[in-house]
């Protein structure tokens, strides 16, 4: 009889299993309707996240509190959520028509409403990816909150350390702390967090705002306070999913309204029978690429185009941005701020109304049937399928749209290279499934050479969420025969919708062209280069506009 061979799993396999476990658990808890994150029902989520140890959450598996990860998460959650014991995920259920003021996190477009001292409602209108995103972030901050509790709670009766008592005193002062008070509080906080005074001092101001400069202390105190109350008083935090959200999710409610609004505007302006090019990008790069340089040439004399784009991207450049927008509106741009709940604004450009001598593309040759460009803001994860699937459907079931191309300009994590580099995919691999989408990309790496930006070409993986990525799994994707060059969250969903519309449902031309190009926001394989290490600043301006211009050159037939 042969000896049985001991089979062990690699870290990449363990990580893959942890992601799948989280994915299935979150769907189960959603169907159940509620759960207690730090109770028995939240065990599986916590265990899977700790097994996964995503790069973005840094030292989640250690005793000390993870500060960069905490900042990343806090910027994506509504102000005040750390004080709330009850978090209710809802659909768009009419709170915008109430006295409640919408709270929008700085780095995530979602409306949140503080119902009372204990409850925060978070509107989910962007599909399942939004739920995975918020639940992993909440699981992370709850794990961190119990690290704080472990360091300050001295016994089960509720006796706390002197550091905690001093932190509470600092937080209870409803005024900006003086330098001396702030540094005393940081000293106590660093003991509580297991961090050095210097580490806390470095990140302190990043948590603050003009109205709440000492928010860092407030966040740490309230996370610890609710964790202590969970242990001492058994007051468990609870996450609930509203019945309406559970009823609506997955049925393209918001995407259908969004797409119908666009088609109604196309009909009103007699644009439905024209060639259409869809571009997924931000709300400034297409407009600026067409109109900015000629509009601002007197203001920025002898300056390069990219210098002008950088100036337009700076916070506070409202005057020059408005100047460009006014010209764009005069020459055929229609602005459609979102009213559907998708949080995806839209711009429509009627090229028949553009005076090409007043643009950066004076040699544009667009033919007799002047094309229409629909620019949509970034979708979020699975929402990409919902929106493009609805947009490519016929108008009122009988009017087919002549969509000639769909172009995606996005930012993604890179696995070889650094921030600001460009990735040109030839396939999207859907993480956690056997789905993969190979396509002919109208953009090529060669087109971007000679611009002092590194360019990489190859397959990319569409991940379930940035907050679920870990180094071992990404290393496997990159170094194995998959040869993955980067990771993003929407590519395979866009391609799935495009392929079904063109090849199966025949609602758009069979020969529809696709363009995908991404610039790198981070490298999760490099320590200190993950998304939690901070934004791109002006590093992202050049690749953003370079990609946009290459897309427009193809649409405008500029040789």
Beta strands, then each sheet from edge to edge (+ up, - down):
strand 1: 34-35
strand 2: 86-90
strand 3: 103-104
strand 4: 111-114
strand 5: 119-123
strand 6: 238-241
strand 7: 276-280
strand 8: 333-336
strand 9: 346-350
strand 10: 372-376
strand 11: 403-414
strand 12: 422-430
strand 13: 436-438
strand 14: 455-462
strand 15: 486-488
strand 16: 513-522
sheet 1: 1+ 6- 2- 5- 4+ 3-
sheet 2: 8+ 9- 10+ 7+ 11+ 15- 14- 12- 13+
sheet 3: 8+ 9- 10+ 7+ 11+ 16+
end
